[in-house]
Amino acid sequence: MAIIRFIKALYLHNRLFYALALVAVAFLVSYWVNFIYPLVWWALWGLILLFFIDCVVLFRGSGNITAQRLLPEKFSNSDENELPVKIQNNYPFKVSLDIIDEIPVQFQKRDFKKELIIPAKESSLFTYDLRPVERGEYYFGNLNIYASTRFGIAKRRFTFEKDQLVKVYPSFIQMKKYAFLALDNRLTLLGMKKMRRIGHTMEFEQIKDYVLGDDVRTINWKATAKRHQLMINQFQDEKSQPVYCLIDASRAMKMPFEGLTLLDYAINSTLAFSNIALKKKDKVGLITFAEGIKNHLPASSRKVHLNTILEVLYNVNTKFLDSDFGSLYNQVKRKVSQRSLLIMYTNFEHISSLERQLGYLKALSRKHILVVIFFINTELDELLNTPAEDLPTVYHKTIAQKADYDKKVMAATLEKYGIQTILTKPEDLTVNTINKYLEIKARGIL
């Protein structure tokens, strides 16, 4: 068994094959140059001796190299996730290491290799980045480390951290980024608009002394008469308003852009937007639908509600079926009794597909504030900007222009019926969604 383990762990360095090739060429040359023949034999025996010395020093003892893949609990979808690896050299001499990590198959990355030199009895830490583009479970294979001495004749393989699991969740990195900027009042750096509030909100906060510049329309005359000085009513932003994210999980949302599907763009945006809405003290709910209702999470403003939303979003998937807006309308009518803001993530590629669902959208907008979000096909941008130099290009460009025009017509049709609309590029989805939410809050129409 020890011999089998030795053979499995033993690998030959490229330097050995280069040396053997030189020895073979030297033997060939010695056919004409006789005096180098004994020297070549000495070189061959010296090479064999170095090989045995390398094997002895590398394979003496166990635990000479230890390594740990410091895997986080979860990865953030569509973001660069850092993965640290810590390696300890317990040999009494400096070693050269070739590190090959068996990365999950979802990344299709088969050329990962890291080279390190670690002094005796010291450790090293390095990191590398991974960017997942789909949610789910990712399994890491072996962390393989090939150690060699300064001679570089043989290598010993060490194997660690087999079959580690990490789950890829919706983009919580993006969520934290927007939350931080919202708290720091720097959302304008990402394109967020500062909305001027129209009129007053009706949620009373307190009565306070009048200060020059306060709105005289808010003077409380009873309190003024009682205190013998001007007192005004102070109002605050209305809170605990219900906001629902409606996510279409049909086949229309499986269209990929830059490696990420529209469904995952919608899920990442929902998580970031929900966090902002909860920080604004609104109640956030979630409904996912396709051929039927998949999930219904009632609106809530509890502190743990964001974790619940995250877990529901993690499991949202599609069976590549058409969406049933009728089921969605019935679900909202039965389960959402209070006037709410409905943020609907969907996609319409043709005017006819919108016309089939327009009746349900109009019915939803009668009782609620409905915002329909669908997507610009950014893959057509290059074609739209390409000069038409031949007949096939003219045809392709005409079709692309027609598709782009249809999107604008669909947005105008929805606006005509009083339905709020966002026509956005996938990468701008989160910014545009939060902007629309802030606009609706500022206008006080909810």
SULTA-V232374 format. One record per residue. N is the residue number from 0. SS is DSSP state (H for helix, E for strand, C for the rest). OMEGA is omega in whole degrees, -180 to 180 (* if undefined). D_LAST is the distance of its C-alpha to the last C-alpha in whole Angstrom. Layout:
BEGIN
n->{N:N}
ss->{SS:SS}
omega->{OMEGA:OMEGA}
d_last->{D_LAST:D_LAST}
END
This chain:
BEGIN
n->{0:1:2:3:4:5:6:7:8:9:10:11:12:13:14:15:16:17:18:19:20:21:22:23:24:25:26:27:28:29:30:31:32:33:34:35:36:37:38:39:40:41:42:43:44:45:46:47:48:49:50:51:52:53:54:55:56:57:58:59:60:61:62:63:64:65:66:67:68:69:70:71:72:73:74:75:76:77:78:79:80:81:82:83:84:85:86:87:88:89:90:91:92:93:94:95:96:97:98:99:100:101:102:103:104:105:106:107:108:109:110:111:112:113:114:115:116:117:118:119:120:121:122:123:124:125:126:127:128:129:130:131:132:133:134:135:136:137:138:139:140:141:142:143:144:145:146:147:148:149:150:151:152:153:154:155:156:157:158:159:160:161:162:163:164:165:166:167:168:169:170:171:172:173:174:175:176:177:178:179:180:181:182:183:184:185:186:187:188:189:190:191:192:193:194:195:196:197:198:199:200:201:202:203:204:205:206:207:208:209:210:211:212:213:214:215:216:217:218:219:220:221:222:223:224:225:226:227:228:229:230:231:232:233:234:235:236:237:238:239:240:241:242:243:244:245:246:247:248:249:250:251:252:253:254:255:256:257:258:259:260:261:262:263:264:265:266:267:268:269:270:271:272:273:274:275:276:277:278:279:280:281:282:283:284:285:286:287:288:289:290:291:292:293:294:295:296:297:298:299:300:301:302:303:304:305:306:307:308:309:310:311:312:313:314:315:316:317:318:319:320:321:322:323:324:325:326:327:328:329:330:331:332:333:334:335:336:337:338:339:340:341:342:343:344:345:346:347:348:349:350:351:352:353:354:355:356:357:358:359:360:361:362:363:364:365:366:367:368:369:370:371:372:373:374:375:376:377:378:379:380:381:382:383:384:385:386:387:388:389:390:391:392:393:394:395:396:397:398:399:400:401:402:403:404:405:406:407:408:409:410:411:412:413:414:415:416:417:418:419:420:421:422:423:424:425:426:427:428:429:430:431:432:433:434:435:436:437:438:439:440:441:442:443:444:445}
ss->{C:H:H:H:H:H:H:H:H:E:E:E:C:H:H:H:H:H:H:H:H:H:H:H:H:H:H:H:H:C:C:C:C:H:H:H:H:H:H:H:H:H:H:H:H:H:H:H:H:H:H:H:H:H:H:H:H:H:H:C:C:C:C:C:E:E:E:E:E:E:C:C:C:E:E:E:C:C:C:E:E:E:E:E:E:E:E:E:E:C:C:C:C:C:E:E:E:E:E:E:E:C:C:C:H:H:H:C:C:C:C:C:C:E:E:E:E:E:C:C:C:C:E:E:E:E:E:E:E:E:E:C:C:C:C:E:E:E:E:E:C:C:E:E:E:E:E:E:C:C:C:C:C:E:E:E:E:E:E:E:C:C:C:E:E:E:E:E:E:C:C:H:H:H:H:H:H:H:H:H:H:H:H:C:C:C:H:H:H:H:C:C:C:C:C:C:C:C:C:C:C:C:E:E:E:E:E:E:E:C:C:C:C:C:C:H:H:H:E:C:H:H:H:H:H:H:H:C:C:C:E:E:E:E:E:E:C:C:C:C:C:E:E:E:E:E:E:E:C:C:H:H:H:H:C:E:E:C:C:E:E:H:H:H:H:H:H:H:H:H:H:H:H:H:H:H:H:H:H:C:C:C:E:E:E:E:E:E:E:C:C:C:E:E:E:E:E:E:E:E:C:C:C:C:H:H:H:H:H:H:H:H:H:H:C:C:C:C:C:C:C:C:C:C:H:H:H:H:H:H:H:H:H:H:H:C:C:C:C:C:E:E:E:E:E:C:C:C:C:C:H:H:H:H:H:H:H:H:H:H:H:H:H:H:H:H:H:C:E:E:E:E:E:E:E:C:C:H:H:H:H:H:H:H:C:C:C:C:C:C:H:H:H:H:H:H:H:H:H:H:H:H:H:H:H:H:H:H:H:H:H:H:H:H:H:H:C:C:C:E:E:E:E:E:C:H:H:H:H:H:H:H:H:H:H:H:H:H:H:H:H:H:H:C:C:C}
omega->{180:179:180:179:179:-178:-179:-178:-176:175:-178:180:178:-180:178:-179:176:180:178:178:178:179:179:179:179:176:179:-180:-179:175:178:-180:-169:-172:-179:-177:178:180:180:178:177:179:-180:179:176:178:178:179:178:179:-180:177:178:-179:-178:-176:-179:-173:178:179:179:-180:-178:174:174:-178:-180:173:-175:-173:177:180:-177:174:177:-177:177:179:174:-179:179:178:180:175:-179:-178:179:176:179:176:176:179:180:180:172:-175:167:-175:177:179:179:-174:-179:-174:-179:-178:-178:-180:-173:-177:-179:176:179:180:180:170:-176:177:-177:174:178:-179:179:179:175:180:170:-173:175:179:176:179:174:-179:177:-178:-180:-179:173:177:-178:166:-174:179:-179:-176:177:-180:180:177:178:-180:-179:177:173:-179:172:-178:-178:166:-179:172:172:-177:171:179:178:-178:172:-167:176:174:176:179:-179:180:180:180:180:-179:178:179:-177:179:180:-179:179:178:179:178:178:-178:174:-174:174:-178:179:178:-177:169:-173:-180:-176:178:-178:171:-178:178:178:176:-179:-178:176:180:-177:179:-179:180:176:-172:179:179:178:-180:-177:-175:-178:173:-175:177:180:173:177:-179:179:177:178:-177:177:173:-177:178:180:171:179:-175:175:-179:-180:-178:179:-178:178:179:-176:172:-179:175:-176:180:176:178:179:173:-179:-179:178:179:180:-179:180:-180:180:178:178:-179:178:177:174:177:174:176:-175:176:-175:173:173:-175:172:175:176:178:-179:-179:172:179:-178:-179:-180:177:179:-177:-177:-174:-179:176:177:178:-180:-179:178:-179:180:-175:180:179:-177:175:178:177:179:-179:179:-179:176:177:178:-180:180:-180:180:-179:-177:-169:-178:-174:-178:177:-171:170:-179:176:-175:175:179:177:176:179:-178:179:-179:179:176:-177:179:-176:-173:180:179:179:178:179:177:-176:180:-177:-175:170:-176:174:180:180:171:-157:170:178:-176:178:180:-176:-179:180:180:-177:-180:177:-180:-175:177:-174:178:179:177:179:-177:-179:178:179:179:178:178:179:179:179:179:178:180:177:179:178:179:179:178:179:-179:-180:176:179:178:-174:171:173:-167:168:-178:-177:180:-172:-175:-180:-178:179:180:176:180:178:179:178:180:177:-178:-180:177:-177:180:*}
d_last->{74:74:76:73:70:72:72:69:68:70:69:71:70:71:73:76:75:76:79:80:80:82:85:85:86:88:90:90:91:94:96:97:97:99:98:95:95:96:93:90:91:91:87:86:88:86:83:83:84:81:79:80:80:76:76:77:75:72:73:74:72:69:65:66:63:60:56:53:49:47:44:40:39:36:36:33:32:33:34:37:38:41:44:47:50:53:57:60:63:66:69:71:71:68:67:65:62:60:57:56:52:52:48:46:46:43:44:47:48:52:53:52:55:55:59:59:63:63:65:67:66:62:59:56:53:51:47:46:43:41:38:37:35:35:33:36:39:42:45:48:51:54:54:58:60:63:65:68:71:72:75:72:74:72:69:68:64:62:59:56:53:53:50:47:44:41:37:35:31:28:28:28:30:27:24:26:27:23:23:26:25:21:23:26:23:25:22:23:27:25:23:20:19:18:15:16:13:13:14:13:11:12:13:17:19:23:25:27:30:29:30:31:28:25:23:26:23:22:26:26:29:30:30:32:35:35:36:37:35:32:29:25:22:20:17:15:12:9:11:11:8:9:10:12:15:17:20:23:26:28:31:29:28:31:32:33:33:35:36:32:31:27:27:28:26:23:24:24:21:19:21:21:17:17:19:17:14:16:17:14:14:11:13:14:16:18:19:22:24:27:29:28:25:26:24:21:20:18:15:17:17:21:23:25:22:22:26:25:23:25:28:26:26:29:30:28:31:31:34:34:33:31:27:26:23:24:24:21:19:21:20:17:17:20:18:14:14:11:8:7:7:10:13:16:19:22:24:26:29:30:29:30:28:25:26:27:24:22:22:20:17:17:17:14:12:12:11:8:7:10:12:16:18:22:25:27:31:32:35:36:36:39:40:39:40:44:46:47:51:52:51:50:47:47:46:43:42:41:39:37:36:35:33:31:31:30:27:26:26:24:21:22:22:18:17:19:17:14:13:12:16:17:21:23:26:26:27:24:22:20:20:18:16:15:15:12:10:11:11:7:7:10:8:6:4:0}
END
